[in-house]
Amino acid sequence: MTILRAMALLAAVASLGLGNAHAAANREPNRTTVLPNRVFTCTMGHVTNFDAHKAQTPADLTFDSHHRLVFALPAGPARTGPAPDVNDPPEKVPVGARILEDPDAIAPQRKAAFDQVVDYWPKRVETMGMIDMHMRNAMVIEGLSPDSANVFMPRASELTHFDPQHLYQGHCSVSHPASLPVSRR
């Protein structure tokens, strides 16, 4: 996944309301397939050379540190309809959609549970967690296979204003446990 593609995916995070904390949709999406529980165990690199004007691949990036991040998305109906509209109230977040482990506090959300989730697994998943009234932690997750994914994680004050000092790119193994573990955060 190129970083520009990740940024294009980040643009899709508009449905999470990065510019407006009350922005994803309340309408019920069309749902047919049931997704399994998913636990993402990730190694996230802190990006030091991101350039929004270049088409960078993960191989082009340099990292000054690596961090463990584990998060969960619960089983539930797959979304097949359109992404939420940014002007609608937020959708209910599935119980269990949360950060399980973040020992280095690279995703310093106020709470472990995500505030918003748009789940199109395995194509794409977008999450957002509030850090404070002005800053959010976003994750754009792209499934590579049922058992692996890439993650792009910036902190953002709104859709077009992300903090270049807090950009992370990582790879995750994905497990499908019968039940989700309890958060250690």
C-alpha positions in Angstrom: 0.0 0.0 0.0 1.5 3.3 -1.0 1.4 6.2 1.5 -0.6 8.2 -1.0 -3.1 5.3 -1.2 -3.1 5.3 2.6 -3.8 9.1 2.5 -6.6 8.4 0.0 -7.9 5.8 2.5 -7.5 8.4 5.2 -9.8 10.7 3.1 -12.4 8.0 3.6 -12.0 8.6 7.3 -14.2 11.7 6.6 -17.0 9.3 7.3 -15.7 9.1 10.9 -16.1 12.8 11.3 -12.5 13.9 11.9 -13.7 17.5 11.2 -16.8 17.1 13.3 -17.0 14.8 16.3 -20.7 14.1 15.6 -20.4 13.2 12.0 -20.8 9.5 10.9 -24.2 8.1 10.0 -27.2 6.7 11.9 -28.9 5.0 9.0 -28.9 1.2 9.1 -26.6 -0.1 6.4 -27.4 -3.1 4.3 -25.9 -6.2 6.0 -25.7 -9.8 4.9 -22.4 -11.6 5.7 -21.4 -12.1 9.3 -17.8 -11.1 10.1 -15.8 -13.1 12.7 -14.2 -11.7 15.8 -10.8 -10.2 14.8 -7.8 -9.4 17.0 -5.1 -7.4 15.2 -1.6 -7.8 16.7 0.5 -5.1 15.1 4.1 -3.9 14.9 3.8 -0.1 14.2 6.7 1.9 13.0 6.9 5.6 13.8 7.4 7.3 10.4 10.1 9.9 10.2 10.2 10.8 6.4 6.6 11.0 5.3 6.1 13.3 2.2 2.5 13.8 1.1 3.8 15.0 -2.3 5.5 11.7 -3.1 4.1 8.3 -3.9 5.9 6.4 -1.1 5.6 2.7 -0.5 6.3 1.1 3.0 9.8 0.3 1.7 10.4 4.0 1.1 9.6 4.9 4.7 12.1 5.2 7.5 11.2 4.5 11.1 12.9 5.6 14.3 11.0 3.2 16.6 8.7 0.2 16.5 5.7 -0.4 18.9 3.3 -3.1 19.7 -0.4 -2.3 19.3 -3.2 -4.8 19.7 -6.9 -4.0 19.0 -10.1 -5.9 18.5 -13.1 -5.7 16.2 -16.1 -7.9 17.2 -18.1 -10.3 15.1 -21.1 -8.8 13.4 -22.9 -8.2 10.2 -20.7 -7.0 7.3 -21.4 -3.6 5.9 -22.4 -3.7 2.3 -24.1 -0.3 1.9 -22.5 3.1 1.5 -20.2 4.6 4.1 -22.0 6.9 6.6 -22.5 10.5 5.5 -20.5 13.1 7.5 -23.6 15.1 8.3 -25.5 12.3 10.0 -25.2 11.5 13.7 -22.7 8.8 14.7 -23.5 5.1 14.3 -23.4 2.9 17.4 -20.0 1.4 17.8 -20.0 -2.4 18.3 -19.3 -3.5 21.8 -15.8 -4.9 21.9 -14.3 -2.6 19.2 -11.3 -1.4 21.3 -7.6 -1.2 21.8 -6.5 -4.2 23.9 -2.8 -3.3 24.3 -0.8 -0.1 23.7 2.2 -0.3 26.0 4.0 2.7 24.5 0.8 4.9 24.3 1.1 5.5 20.6 -2.8 5.6 20.4 -3.5 7.7 23.5 -7.3 7.7 23.2 -9.3 8.8 26.2 -10.7 5.3 26.5 -9.9 1.9 25.1 -13.1 1.6 23.1 -13.2 3.3 19.7 -15.6 6.2 19.3 -16.4 5.4 15.7 -15.9 2.4 13.4 -16.7 1.9 9.7 -16.1 -1.8 9.0 -15.7 -3.0 5.4 -13.4 -5.9 6.4 -11.4 -7.2 4.6 -11.3 -4.4 2.1 -11.0 -1.5 4.6 -11.8 -0.6 8.2 -11.7 2.9 9.6 -11.6 3.7 13.3 -11.4 6.9 15.3 -10.9 7.5 19.0 -10.9 10.8 20.8 -7.7 12.0 22.4 -9.1 15.3 23.5 -11.7 17.9 22.3 -9.4 18.8 19.3 -7.3 15.7 18.5 -8.4 12.3 17.3 -6.5 9.0 16.7 -7.5 7.5 13.3 -6.7 4.1 11.9 -7.1 3.0 8.3 -6.8 -0.7 8.1 -6.4 -2.6 4.8 -6.8 -6.3 4.8 -4.1 -8.2 2.9 -5.6 -11.6 3.6 -7.9 -13.0 6.2 -4.9 -13.3 8.5 -2.9 -10.1 7.8 -3.4 -6.3 7.4 -1.6 -3.0 7.0 -2.5 -0.1 9.2 -1.9 3.6 8.7 -2.4 5.6 12.0 -2.2 9.4 12.2 -3.3 11.8 14.9 -5.6 14.4 13.3 -7.3 17.6 14.4 -9.6 17.4 11.3 -9.5 15.5 8.1 -6.9 17.6 6.3 -4.8 18.5 9.4 -2.8 15.6 10.7 0.2 15.7 13.0 3.3 14.7 11.1 5.1 13.9 14.3 2.6 11.2 15.1 2.3 9.0 12.0 2.6 5.3 12.3 2.6 2.6 9.6 2.4 -1.1 10.5 1.7 -4.6 9.7 -0.7 -6.8 11.7 -1.4 -10.5 12.1 -5.1 -11.1 12.4 -6.5 -13.9 14.6 -10.2 -14.9 14.8 -10.8 -16.0 18.4 -14.2 -17.5 19.5 -14.4 -14.7 22.1 -12.6 -11.4 22.4 -10.0 -10.9 25.2 -10.4 -8.3 27.9 -8.5 -5.1 27.4 -5.3 -4.7 29.4 -5.2 -1.0 28.7 
